Amino acid sequence: MKENNAIGRTWKQARQELFSLEEIAASNARVEIMIALSKARKEKGLTQKKLSEMTGVKQSAISRLENGNTPNQIDSLIKLFAAMNMKMQVVPLNN
Protein backbone atom coordinates (compact mmCIF):
# COMPACT_ATOMS: atom_id res chain seq x y z
CA MET A 1 0.00 0.00 0.00
CA LYS A 2 1.27 3.44 -0.85
CA GLU A 3 2.20 5.84 1.88
CA ASN A 4 -0.12 8.82 2.31
CA ASN A 5 2.15 11.85 2.49
CA ALA A 6 -0.59 13.84 4.20
CA ILE A 7 -0.34 11.64 7.27
CA GLY A 8 3.12 10.18 6.69
CA ARG A 9 2.20 6.51 6.94
CA THR A 10 0.18 3.76 5.28
CA TRP A 11 -3.28 2.74 6.50
CA LYS A 12 -1.78 -0.54 7.72
CA GLN A 13 0.73 1.37 9.85
CA ALA A 14 -1.90 3.78 11.16
CA ARG A 15 -4.28 0.91 11.91
CA GLN A 16 -1.63 -0.89 13.95
CA GLU A 17 -0.93 2.28 15.93
CA LEU A 18 -4.60 3.15 16.53
CA PHE A 19 -6.13 -0.25 17.27
CA SER A 20 -5.26 -3.20 19.47
CA LEU A 21 -4.66 -6.63 17.95
CA GLU A 22 -8.05 -7.71 19.32
CA GLU A 23 -9.81 -4.78 17.64
CA ILE A 24 -8.09 -5.53 14.34
CA ALA A 25 -9.03 -9.22 14.60
CA ALA A 26 -12.66 -8.32 15.35
CA SER A 27 -12.76 -5.95 12.41
CA ASN A 28 -11.29 -8.61 10.12
CA ALA A 29 -13.87 -11.14 11.35
CA ARG A 30 -16.74 -8.72 10.68
CA VAL A 31 -15.47 -8.15 7.13
CA GLU A 32 -15.15 -11.90 6.55
CA ILE A 33 -18.70 -12.45 7.82
CA MET A 34 -20.07 -9.68 5.59
CA ILE A 35 -18.34 -11.15 2.55
CA ALA A 36 -19.41 -14.71 3.42
CA LEU A 37 -23.05 -13.69 3.89
CA SER A 38 -23.23 -11.87 0.57
CA LYS A 39 -21.36 -14.61 -1.30
CA ALA A 40 -23.50 -17.42 0.16
CA ARG A 41 -26.74 -15.60 -0.63
CA LYS A 42 -25.67 -15.00 -4.23
CA GLU A 43 -24.41 -18.57 -4.67
CA LYS A 44 -27.82 -19.83 -3.53
CA GLY A 45 -29.45 -17.57 -6.12
CA LEU A 46 -31.32 -15.60 -3.48
CA THR A 47 -32.17 -11.93 -3.53
CA GLN A 48 -32.08 -10.00 -0.29
CA LYS A 49 -35.88 -9.80 -0.52
CA LYS A 50 -36.30 -13.59 -0.87
CA LEU A 51 -33.88 -14.22 2.00
CA SER A 52 -35.86 -11.71 4.05
CA GLU A 53 -39.09 -13.58 3.32
CA MET A 54 -37.46 -16.90 4.30
CA THR A 55 -36.07 -15.62 7.60
CA GLY A 56 -38.21 -12.75 8.82
CA VAL A 57 -35.09 -10.57 8.87
CA LYS A 58 -35.90 -7.27 7.15
CA GLN A 59 -34.35 -6.80 3.72
CA SER A 60 -32.91 -3.48 4.86
CA ALA A 61 -31.19 -5.26 7.76
CA ILE A 62 -29.70 -7.82 5.36
CA SER A 63 -28.43 -5.00 3.18
CA ARG A 64 -26.87 -3.23 6.16
CA LEU A 65 -25.24 -6.48 7.33
CA GLU A 66 -23.78 -7.15 3.89
CA ASN A 67 -22.52 -3.58 3.52
CA GLY A 68 -21.21 -3.14 7.06
CA ASN A 69 -23.48 -0.20 7.76
CA THR A 70 -24.63 -1.60 11.10
CA PRO A 71 -23.01 -3.73 13.77
CA ASN A 72 -23.41 -7.41 12.88
CA GLN A 73 -26.16 -9.05 14.83
CA ILE A 74 -25.22 -12.66 15.47
CA ASP A 75 -28.85 -13.81 15.82
CA SER A 76 -29.68 -12.42 12.39
CA LEU A 77 -26.58 -13.98 10.85
CA ILE A 78 -27.44 -17.38 12.31
CA LYS A 79 -30.97 -17.15 10.86
CA LEU A 80 -29.67 -16.09 7.46
CA PHE A 81 -27.10 -18.88 7.19
CA ALA A 82 -29.58 -21.47 8.54
CA ALA A 83 -32.08 -20.50 5.84
CA MET A 84 -29.40 -21.34 3.27
CA ASN A 85 -28.63 -24.67 4.99
CA MET A 86 -25.31 -23.36 6.28
CA LYS A 87 -23.86 -22.79 9.71
CA MET A 88 -21.33 -20.45 11.22
CA GLN A 89 -18.35 -22.10 12.76
CA VAL A 90 -15.74 -20.92 15.20
CA VAL A 91 -12.33 -22.33 14.43
CA PRO A 92 -8.92 -21.65 15.95
CA LEU A 93 -6.72 -19.25 14.05
CA ASN A 94 -3.52 -20.60 12.62
CA ASN A 95 -0.74 -18.49 14.05
N, C-alpha and C positions, 0 to 999 in steps of 0.2 A: 504494500500500500504506500502511496506517495505521502511524503510529509507535507503537512499544511503549514506553510510559512507564517500564516497569521497567528497560529498558536504554537508553532515550533516543534510539533510532534505529530506522529500518526495517531489515528483513532485507537489503534491497538495499544499504543503506549499510554494514551490518555485514559483509556478504559481501565488498564491495569493500575494506574495511579488513583483513579477515582472510586473504583469498586473493589470489594473483597473478592477472593476466589469463590466464595459461596454465592455471592450476588451474580458473578459472571456465569457460574454453572447454572443457576436458576434461570437466568436470562436465556442461555443456550438451550435449556430444556424447554422453555416456553416456545422458542422459535421452532424447535424440532417438533413439538406437539402441533403447532399451527400448521406447519408444512405437512405433517402426517395426516392431519384431519382433512385438509383440502385435497391432498393426493388420493386418499382412500375414497372420499366421496366421489371424486371424478372418475376413479377407476371402476367404481360400482355403477357409474352412469347415472348418478343422482344429482338433481339440482338441489340447491339449498332449500327451495320450497318443498320439494318432495321429502327431503330428510326431515324438515320441520314437521310435516304432516305425520311422518312415521314415528316421531319421537315426542312431539308436544313441545319441543324447544323452538322458540320463535325464530323465524328466518333471519330476522335482524340480529339476533344473538349469535346465530351460526356465522353470519357475515363478520360480526365483530370478533368472534373467536378466531376465524381464519385470517383476519387482517391484523390481529393484535391490538385492536382498538379498545379492548376491555380486558381486565384481568381474567385469565382462564379460570373457568369454574369447573372443577373436577367432576362434579355430579353431571353437568351437561356433557362433558367430554365422554364420560362413561356411557351415558345414554346414546350418544351419537355413534360411538364405535360399536356398541352392542347392536344397534339397529342394522349395522352393516356386517354383522356376524364376526366382529373383531373384538379384541380386548387389549387394554393397556397393560403393559408389563413393566415392572421395576427390575432392572438388572444391574449388577455391579459394573462400575466403570473400569475399563482396563487402564491402568496407570502406566 
